[in-house]
Amino acid sequence: MAFQNKNLSVIAYANGFTLWHYASSADKMTAITASGYFDSVKTLMNVGDIVIINASDNTSLKKVSANATNVTVAALA
């Protein structure tokens, strides 16, 4: 299944940093963390933001990164 805007919410915002929550009962973590999944909201998400992801098979914290065309999420370092 594809990204659903209604499943994304802001938990906190301060000093240019946003803590997001995304929940999907249909998508697995591998699909949600694939490059480009969040592209439709790339103007909202910033590099360094954190996303709490509740997927159908797992829950995880990820950091937002990006390149010229895609939004990606990766493990916290």
C-alpha positions in Angstrom: 0.0 0.0 0.0 1.1 3.6 -0.5 1.8 6.4 2.0 -1.4 7.8 3.6 -1.3 11.4 4.6 -4.0 10.9 7.2 -1.6 8.5 9.1 1.1 11.1 9.6 0.9 13.5 12.6 3.2 15.9 14.4 3.9 15.0 18.0 6.2 18.0 18.8 7.9 20.9 17.0 10.6 23.2 18.3 13.5 25.1 16.8 13.1 23.7 13.4 12.9 20.1 14.6 9.8 17.9 14.3 8.9 14.7 16.0 6.5 12.7 13.7 4.3 9.7 14.2 3.3 7.5 11.3 1.0 4.4 11.7 0.0 1.9 9.1 -1.8 -1.3 9.8 -1.4 -2.3 6.1 2.3 -1.6 5.4 5.3 -3.5 6.8 8.4 -1.7 8.1 10.4 -2.6 4.9 7.9 -0.8 2.7 7.6 2.3 5.0 11.4 2.7 5.3 12.0 2.3 1.5 13.4 5.3 -0.2 10.7 7.6 -1.5 7.8 6.4 0.7 7.5 9.8 2.3 8.1 11.8 -0.9 4.6 13.3 -1.1 5.4 15.2 2.2 9.0 16.1 1.4 8.3 19.8 1.8 7.2 19.2 5.4 9.9 16.8 6.6 13.4 18.1 7.3 16.7 16.3 7.5 17.3 15.4 11.2 13.6 15.1 12.1 12.6 11.9 13.9 9.7 9.6 12.9 8.1 7.0 15.2 6.8 4.4 12.9 4.1 1.9 13.8 4.1 -0.6 10.9 1.9 -3.7 10.6 4.9 -5.9 11.7 7.1 -3.7 13.9 7.6 -0.3 15.7 10.8 1.8 15.3 12.3 5.2 15.6 13.9 6.6 12.4 15.7 9.8 11.4 14.8 11.6 8.3 17.4 12.1 5.6 17.1 13.2 2.0 18.8 13.5 -1.3 17.8 15.7 -4.2 14.7 13.7 -5.1 13.7 11.4 -2.3 12.9 11.5 1.4 14.4 8.5 3.3 14.4 7.3 6.8 17.3 5.5 8.5 18.2 4.0 11.8 19.3 6.4 14.5 23.0 6.5 14.8 
